Amino acid sequence: MEKDKQEESTQQTPDGRLNVELSEEIAEGIYSNLAIINHSPSEFVVDFLKVMPGVPKARVKSRLVLTPQHAKRLLRALNDNIQRFEEQHGEIKDTEQPQIPMSFGSQGQA
């Protein structure tokens, strides 16, 4: 256990911030216009898709698996960032989304 703590501390800068490495491939990002969210007692799974008009099939482009605690932290961080964005740029209008038939289990959409 002591070794794990030492390894963790070497990844942080002297002022306690985390040193984050971002590869060129990941830095490009992945466009998504639909997120499907499922959960179990131990994890949240967020699948990001790109749905194109007139195309009946969409492929998952990326998947994020989170503990419930991290999902709640992400929710708070998104809420905080949306609030700051809207303070600078005005309210984000929530347009109606067309109903997209899903062929698996119950899930949330964003």
N, CA and C of each residue as an Amber inpcrd file, in Angstrom:
protein
   330
   0.8200000  -1.1880000   0.0000000   0.0000000   0.0000000   0.0000000
   0.8670000   1.2570000   0.0000000   1.9530000   1.2590000   0.7530000
   2.8460000   2.4170000   0.7860000   3.4180000   2.7090000  -0.5940000
   3.7640000   1.6550000  -1.3500000   4.3170000   1.8530000  -2.6880000
   3.3070000   2.5440000  -3.5890000   2.0130000   2.1520000  -3.5110000
   0.9810000   2.7810000  -4.3240000   0.8830000   4.2730000  -4.0350000
   0.9500000   4.6530000  -2.7600000   0.8820000   6.0650000  -2.3980000
   2.0760000   6.8170000  -2.9640000   3.2510000   6.2090000  -2.9190000
   4.4420000   6.8460000  -3.4620000   4.3200000   7.0270000  -4.9690000
   3.8100000   6.0090000  -5.6790000   3.6470000   6.1060000  -7.1270000
   2.6500000   7.1940000  -7.4840000   1.5650000   7.2890000  -6.7330000
   0.5750000   8.3280000  -6.9900000   1.1840000   9.7090000  -6.8050000
   1.9740000   9.8850000  -5.7680000   2.5230000  11.2120000  -5.4930000
   3.5430000  11.6320000  -6.5460000   4.2000000  10.6900000  -7.2130000
   5.1590000  11.0610000  -8.2490000   4.4710000  11.5710000  -9.5010000
   3.1660000  11.3010000  -9.6520000   2.4180000  11.7740000 -10.8070000
   1.9000000  13.1940000 -10.6090000   2.0770000  13.7220000  -9.4160000
   1.5890000  15.0660000  -9.1400000   2.7540000  16.0510000  -9.1000000
   2.4500000  17.2920000  -9.4630000   3.4570000  18.3460000  -9.4000000
   3.6770000  18.7290000  -7.9430000   4.7450000  19.4550000  -7.6400000
   5.0010000  19.8370000  -6.2430000   3.8510000  20.6060000  -5.5900000
   3.0720000  21.3330000  -6.3790000   1.9570000  22.0810000  -5.7880000
   0.6790000  21.2400000  -5.6840000   0.7770000  19.9060000  -5.9520000
  -0.3490000  19.0010000  -5.7640000  -1.2350000  18.8030000  -6.9730000
  -0.9190000  19.4730000  -8.0850000  -1.7340000  19.3030000  -9.2900000
  -1.2980000  18.0420000 -10.0260000  -2.2310000  17.4590000 -10.7520000
  -1.9640000  16.2420000 -11.5150000  -1.3490000  16.6010000 -12.8560000
  -0.2850000  15.9320000 -13.2300000   0.3640000  16.1260000 -14.5190000
  -0.3650000  15.2400000 -15.5350000  -1.0830000  15.8480000 -16.4830000
  -1.9170000  15.1110000 -17.4350000  -1.2280000  15.0640000 -18.7890000
  -1.1560000  13.8660000 -19.3730000  -0.5720000  13.6800000 -20.7040000
  -1.7090000  13.4220000 -21.6910000  -1.6670000  14.0970000 -22.8430000
  -2.7180000  13.9800000 -23.8530000  -2.0700000  13.6760000 -25.1970000
  -2.3540000  12.4840000 -25.7420000  -1.7880000  12.1140000 -27.0330000
  -2.4730000  12.8940000 -28.1520000  -1.8280000  12.9900000 -29.3030000
  -2.4220000  13.6980000 -30.4490000  -3.7360000  13.0530000 -30.8760000
  -3.7730000  11.7290000 -30.8860000  -4.9820000  11.0140000 -31.3180000
  -6.1640000  11.3360000 -30.4040000  -5.9440000  11.3040000 -29.1100000
  -7.0160000  11.5930000 -28.1580000  -7.3800000  13.0780000 -28.1960000
  -6.3990000  13.9470000 -28.4170000  -6.6370000  15.3960000 -28.4480000
  -7.5890000  15.7930000 -29.5720000  -7.6450000  15.0110000 -30.6430000
  -8.5610000  15.3030000 -31.7470000 -10.0170000  15.1910000 -31.3110000
 -10.2950000  14.3690000 -30.3360000 -11.6460000  14.1950000 -29.8460000
 -12.4990000  13.3590000 -30.7790000 -13.6930000  13.0560000 -30.3220000
 -14.6570000  12.2810000 -31.1070000 -15.9740000  13.0290000 -31.0540000
 -16.5380000  13.3470000 -32.2120000 -17.8230000  14.0390000 -32.2690000
 -18.9410000  13.0830000 -31.8830000 -19.8510000  13.5580000 -31.0530000
 -21.0100000  12.7720000 -30.6550000 -22.2170000  13.6750000 -30.5750000
 -23.3500000  13.1900000 -31.1030000 -24.5930000  13.9480000 -30.9670000
 -25.6710000  13.1310000 -30.2490000 -25.2530000  12.0180000 -29.6460000
 -26.1550000  11.2150000 -28.8370000 -25.3440000  10.4500000 -27.8040000
 -25.8290000  10.4610000 -26.5760000 -25.2230000   9.6550000 -25.5210000
 -26.3020000   8.7530000 -24.9470000 -25.9680000   7.4980000 -24.7700000
 -26.8730000   6.5310000 -24.1610000 -26.2560000   6.1210000 -22.8350000
 -27.0380000   6.2400000 -21.7680000 -26.5150000   5.9970000 -20.4320000
 -27.2300000   4.8120000 -19.7990000 -26.4610000   3.8420000 -19.3410000
 -26.9680000   2.6900000 -18.6130000 -26.2380000   2.6340000 -17.2750000
 -26.8240000   1.9430000 -16.3100000 -26.1280000   1.8000000 -15.0360000
 -26.4800000   0.4790000 -14.3680000 -25.5700000   0.0600000 -13.5070000
 -25.7630000  -1.0860000 -12.6340000 -25.4820000  -0.5770000 -11.2130000
 -25.5930000  -1.4160000 -10.2190000 -25.2830000  -0.9480000  -8.8580000
 -23.8290000  -0.4720000  -8.6900000 -22.9370000  -0.9230000  -9.5630000
 -21.5260000  -0.5920000  -9.3630000 -20.9240000   0.3410000 -10.4070000
 -21.6570000   0.6290000 -11.5030000 -21.0500000   1.4780000 -12.5340000
 -22.0960000   2.1340000 -13.4260000 -21.6720000   3.2500000 -14.0200000
 -22.4370000   3.9260000 -15.0660000 -21.6710000   3.7290000 -16.3630000
 -22.3990000   3.4250000 -17.4270000 -21.7920000   3.2560000 -18.7390000
 -22.4110000   4.2960000 -19.6650000 -21.5540000   5.1500000 -20.2390000
 -22.0150000   6.1930000 -21.1550000 -21.4490000   5.8670000 -22.5320000
 -22.3320000   5.5600000 -23.4760000 -21.9280000   5.2980000 -24.8580000
 -22.1930000   6.5550000 -25.6780000 -21.1780000   6.9960000 -26.4230000
 -21.2880000   8.1780000 -27.2730000 -21.3970000   7.7320000 -28.7230000
 -22.4350000   8.2320000 -29.4300000 -22.6960000   7.8560000 -30.8140000
 -22.7780000   9.0980000 -31.6870000 -22.6050000   8.8820000 -32.9820000
 -22.8550000   9.9140000 -33.9730000 -23.9830000   9.4120000 -34.8540000
 -25.1490000  10.0650000 -34.7630000 -26.3230000   9.6840000 -35.5440000
 -26.3930000  10.6170000 -36.7450000 -26.5110000  10.0320000 -37.9330000
 -26.5880000  10.8230000 -39.1590000 -28.0040000  10.7410000 -39.7250000
 -28.5230000  11.8570000 -40.2260000 -29.8810000  11.8520000 -40.8010000
 -29.9860000  10.8340000 -41.9390000 -31.0720000  10.0790000 -41.9320000
 -31.3250000   9.1210000 -43.0020000 -30.5310000   7.8300000 -42.8940000
 -29.6970000   7.7010000 -41.8900000 -28.9180000   6.4700000 -41.7070000
 -29.5230000   5.7190000 -40.5260000 -30.0680000   4.5200000 -40.7620000
 -30.7930000   3.8180000 -39.7090000 -29.9040000   3.1550000 -38.6510000
 -28.5940000   3.2120000 -38.8250000 -27.6930000   2.5360000 -37.8860000
 -26.6580000   3.5320000 -37.3770000 -26.3680000   3.4620000 -36.0870000
 -25.3330000   4.3150000 -35.5000000 -24.3860000   3.4290000 -34.7020000
 -23.1210000   3.6850000 -34.8250000 -22.1090000   2.8960000 -34.1260000
 -21.6050000   3.6740000 -32.9120000 -21.3880000   2.9610000 -31.8140000
 -20.7970000   3.5850000 -30.6320000 -19.3830000   4.0120000 -30.9860000
 -19.0850000   5.3000000 -30.7780000 -17.7690000   5.8500000 -31.1060000
 -16.8300000   5.8230000 -29.9150000 -17.4110000   5.8930000 -28.7190000
 -16.5970000   5.8850000 -27.5110000 -17.4670000   5.4570000 -26.3380000
 -16.8610000   4.8310000 -25.3430000 -17.5840000   4.3850000 -24.1520000
 -16.8230000   4.8510000 -22.9230000 -17.5680000   5.3840000 -21.9800000
 -17.0080000   5.8230000 -20.7170000 -17.6520000   4.9980000 -19.6160000
 -16.8400000   4.3520000 -18.7750000 -17.3340000   3.5530000 -17.6620000
 -16.8980000   4.2440000 -16.3750000 -17.8700000   4.5680000 -15.5190000
 -17.6110000   5.3390000 -14.3060000 -18.1980000   4.6570000 -13.0850000
 -17.5600000   4.8610000 -11.9380000 -18.1870000   4.4640000 -10.6910000
 -19.3320000   5.4430000 -10.4200000 -20.3070000   5.0730000  -9.6110000
 -21.3770000   6.0240000  -9.2930000 -20.8390000   7.3440000  -8.7210000
 -19.8000000   7.2680000  -7.9040000 -19.2230000   8.4830000  -7.3270000
 -18.6260000   9.3800000  -8.4050000 -17.9090000   8.7960000  -9.3540000
 -17.3340000   9.5960000 -10.4350000 -18.4200000  10.1400000 -11.3590000
 -19.4910000   9.3850000 -11.5700000 -20.6080000   9.8720000 -12.3920000
 -21.2190000  11.1140000 -11.7490000 -21.3800000  11.0900000 -10.4240000
 -21.9490000  12.2440000  -9.7370000 -21.0020000  13.4400000  -9.8040000
 -19.6880000  13.1920000  -9.6830000 -18.7130000  14.2790000  -9.8120000
 -18.7430000  14.8640000 -11.2270000 -18.8840000  14.0090000 -12.2270000
 -18.9680000  14.4830000 -13.6060000 -20.2200000  15.3430000 -13.7900000
 -21.3440000  14.9100000 -13.2350000 -22.5760000  15.6880000 -13.3080000
 -22.3720000  17.0780000 -12.7070000 -21.7510000  17.1410000 -11.5400000
 -21.5140000  18.4400000 -10.8890000 -20.5770000  19.3010000 -11.7240000
 -19.5240000  18.6910000 -12.2840000 -18.5630000  19.4470000 -13.0950000
 -19.2260000  19.9770000 -14.3660000 -20.0650000  19.1590000 -15.0100000
 -20.7880000  19.6190000 -16.1980000 -21.7490000  20.7500000 -15.8480000
 -22.4910000  20.6090000 -14.7520000 -23.4010000  21.6730000 -14.3280000
 -22.6520000  22.9720000 -14.0790000 -21.5070000  22.8980000 -13.4060000
 -20.6980000  24.0820000 -13.1150000 -20.2040000  24.7320000 -14.4090000
 -19.7220000  23.9200000 -15.3400000 -19.2100000  24.4590000 -16.5990000
 -20.3180000  25.0250000 -17.4710000 -21.4790000  24.4000000 -17.4890000
 -22.6110000  24.9310000 -18.2580000 -23.0410000  26.2750000 -17.6830000
 -23.0900000  26.3750000 -16.3670000 -23.4700000  27.6370000 -15.7270000
 -22.4810000  28.7470000 -16.1070000 -21.1810000  28.4540000 -16.0490000
 -20.1800000  29.4620000 -16.4110000 -20.2590000  29.8180000 -17.8930000
 -20.5010000  28.8220000 -18.7530000 -20.6500000  29.0730000 -20.1860000
 -21.8200000  30.0180000 -20.4370000 -22.9670000  29.7120000 -19.8000000
 -24.1650000  30.5310000 -20.0160000 -24.0030000  31.9460000 -19.4590000
 -23.2350000  32.1080000 -18.3980000 -22.9580000  33.4450000 -17.8800000
 -22.1770000  34.2690000 -18.9030000 -21.2950000  33.6270000 -19.6500000
 -20.4780000  34.3210000 -20.6470000 -21.1750000  34.4760000 -21.9940000
 -21.9360000  33.4520000 -22.4090000 -22.4540000  33.4070000 -23.7780000
 -23.9740000  33.3970000 -23.8900000 -24.6790000  33.4140000 -22.7840000
 -26.1350000  33.3550000 -22.8250000 -26.6400000  31.9260000 -22.6960000
 -27.9410000  31.8250000 -22.4920000 -28.5630000  30.5220000 -22.2650000
 -28.4140000  29.5980000 -23.4640000 -28.1090000  28.3500000 -23.1890000
 -28.0670000  27.3160000 -24.2180000 -29.5170000  26.8690000 -24.4310000
 -30.0050000  27.0030000 -25.6550000 -31.3770000  26.6030000 -25.9620000
 -31.4290000  25.0900000 -26.1120000 -32.3790000  24.4740000 -25.4450000
 -32.5550000  23.0280000 -25.5120000 -33.5770000  22.7240000 -26.5940000
 -33.1120000  22.2980000 -27.7620000 -34.0230000  21.9990000 -28.8640000
 -34.5950000  20.6010000 -28.6820000 -35.7780000  20.4000000 -29.2400000
 -36.3930000  19.0750000 -29.1520000 -35.6170000  18.0900000 -30.0100000
 -35.3820000  16.9240000 -29.4470000 -34.6840000  15.8660000 -30.1590000
 -35.7040000  14.9190000 -30.7780000 -35.4690000  14.4740000 -32.0120000
 -36.3820000  13.4830000 -32.5950000 -36.2670000  12.1730000 -31.8320000
 -37.3740000  11.4480000 -31.7480000 -37.3540000  10.1530000 -31.0820000
 -36.5300000   9.1790000 -31.9090000 -35.5530000   8.5780000 -31.2750000
 -34.6980000   7.6020000 -31.9370000 -35.0100000   6.2390000 -31.3290000
 -35.5300000   5.3060000 -32.1020000 -35.8470000   3.9920000 -31.5370000
 -34.5560000   3.2640000 -31.1160000 -34.5850000   2.7500000 -29.9090000
 -33.4290000   2.0150000 -29.4070000 -33.7980000   0.5390000 -29.3250000
 -32.8260000  -0.3100000 -29.5950000 -33.1410000  -1.7260000 -29.6620000
 -32.5650000  -2.5190000 -28.4940000 -32.2090000  -1.8440000 -27.4040000
 -31.6890000  -2.5920000 -26.2650000 -32.0270000  -1.9010000 -24.9670000
 -32.4620000  -2.6930000 -23.9650000 -32.6850000  -2.2970000 -22.5850000
 -33.1940000  -0.8970000 -22.3290000 -33.3900000  -0.5920000 -21.0590000
 -33.7920000   0.7640000 -20.6990000 -32.5470000   1.5770000 -20.4260000
 -32.5880000   2.8210000 -20.8550000 -31.4190000   3.6750000 -20.7190000
 -31.8590000   5.1210000 -20.7760000 -30.9490000   5.9950000 -20.3920000
 -31.1870000   7.4170000 -20.5230000 -30.4850000   7.9240000 -21.7600000
 -30.9340000   9.0680000 -22.2600000 -30.3100000   9.6670000 -23.4400000
 -29.9420000  11.1010000 -23.1290000 -28.8670000  11.5400000 -23.7390000
 -28.4540000  12.9390000 -23.5950000 -27.9140000  13.4270000 -24.9210000
